[in-house]
Amino acid sequence: MSASLLSPAPTGSGRSGAAGPGAAELLDFALRTAADAELISSLPLDPEGRTWVRLDGPGGSEAWLIGWPPGTGTGWHDHAESRGAFATARGRLTEHSLSVRLPSEGWRSLHLANGLDRSRTLEAGAGRAFGEHHVHEVLNASPSEHAVSVHAYYPPLPLIRRYSRSGAVLTLEQVERPADWQ
């Protein structure tokens, strides 16, 4: 898919029913912040592990500047009830996602139907917004180049659910709370 393509959030490009910034506003923030060369170059990069710095996002949102060494990724996860956006500031990131809203609770393992997988590559300057319960993984597939990105979420992340995937089977593995990553 084209790296310059911006995708609207599944719940619409503006505000959802909840207060706070909508997905389009989060995407605008992520894109503007990703274009701030001084901020992007201030992020310390580690050759082996991801690095991150928390930022102040718009309207009480949570935002992160993240450095991605070559070959690193997030694994499959969601952001619970938070809508969000991210933009690539440097390098190239690949997002694999599911085009279906999964139940938010009450399951441990799901068999996914055919045709739900989506992939997109986001070059520097490109971004993507998404709605609540969006399941995806983000990767820096480059064998040699660091990537840097900006992410924003509203409401601030209440939790992240991490999944494993074996073919068409998606399994809930872990639930992380903010204290686990701050």
N, C-alpha and C positions, 0 to 999 in steps of 0.2 A: 504494500500500500504506500502511497506517496507520503514522504516525510513532511511535506508542507500542509497536509490535510489536518484541519482542526475538527475534532469531533464534538458535537454537543453532548451534554450530559443526558443520560437516559430519562431523567425526570424533567427535562426542559432546560433551556439555556439561561433562564433567569432564576428568580428566587423560588424555592419550593415553599410549602406551607409553613415551615419553621422560620423563625426570625433569623437574622444574620445574613451574611452574603450568600448569594446563589452561586451555582457552579460557574456561570459565565464571569461573575466578578472574581472568583477565585482564579480562574484561568487568566483573566486580564492581569491580576497581580503577579501570578507565576511568570507570565511572559515578560512583563515589565521588569521584574526583579532579575530574571535570567539575562536580560540585556544590560544589566549593570556590571560592566567589565571589572570595575574596582572591587565590588563585593565578591564576584565570582573568583577573582584571583586571590582573594584573602583567605579562601578555604584551604586549610592544610590538607594535603593529599598523602595518603598512606599507600605504599605499593602493594600491600596485602589485604587490607580490610577497608570497608566503607568508612567514611568520616562524615560527620554531620554537625551542623550548628543550627540551633533553634532561632527562628526569626519572628518578628511581630507581623502577623498577617492582618488583613483588613477586617474591620468589624468584629474583633474578638476571635478571629480564626487562628488556628495553629499553623505555622509554616516552618519548613525545614529547607536548608541548603545542604545537599548531599553530594559527596564525592564517591565515585564508583571506579575502583581499580579495574584493569582489564579482566574480563571473565567473571565478574561478580554479578549477583542478582539477589532478589528478595525471596524467591520461592513464592508459591501460590499463597495469597492472603486476601483479606478484605478489611475494610475500615469501619465495619458495623454500621451504625446509623449516620455516619458522617458522609457528606458529599465532598468532592475534592477536585483537584486539578494538579497537573504537573507539567513542567516545561523543561526541555533540555537546553542548558546554557552552553555546554561544551561537549564535543564528541557526539555520540549517537546512542540512543537507548531503544530497546525493543520491548514492546508490551504485548504479552499474550493475555487474552481475557476471554470470559465466557459471556455470550450474548443472551443470558437468562438471569433472572433474579432468583437466587436460591432462598429457601426458607431461612429466616434469621436464627432459628433455634429448633430443637426437637429432633435433630438427626446427628448421626456420627459419620455415616458414609452414604454417598449418593452415586448412582450409575447415571452418567450424563448421556443424553441422546446425541446422535450424530448431528453435525452441522452447527454446534454451539461455539466452536472455537473461532476466535478472531486474533489476528496479529497485525501490528503496525510498528513501523520504525519511525522514531522521532529524531530528526537531525537537530543540531543547534538552532534555536530560534522557533522551534515547533513545540506545540503543547497539546494537552488533552484534558478535557473535563469529564467527570463521571458522577453518577448519583449514588445514593445510599446502597449499601450491600453489594457494591461492585467487586467481583472476584477477579484478580489478575496477578500476574508476576511481571516484574520489570527487570531487564537484563542489560548489562554492558557486554555485548558479545565480541567486542574488539579484542584481539590478542595482544595489542600493544598500547592502546590509547586510553587514558583516563576519560571518564565522562563526568559532568557535573550537572545537577538538576535542581530545580526549585519545586517544592510540593506545598500545597495549602489545603487545609481541611476545616470544615465547619459542620457541626459543632466540633470543638477540639476533640481529638480522638479519645473515645471512652474505652476502647479496646481494639486490638487487632486479632483476628482469628487466622491462624496459620493452618494450611492444608498440605497434604501430600497428594500426589496424583500418580496413578498407575493406569495408563490407557484411559478408559472412560470412567474410571472410578476415582472420585474425589473424596478424601477422608479428612475429617477435622482432626488435627493433631495437637493443637495447643491454643490457648487463649492468653494473650498478653495484655497487661494493664499498663497505664502510663508509667508507673514506678519501675517497670521492667526495662524501659528504654531511655529514661531521662537521667 
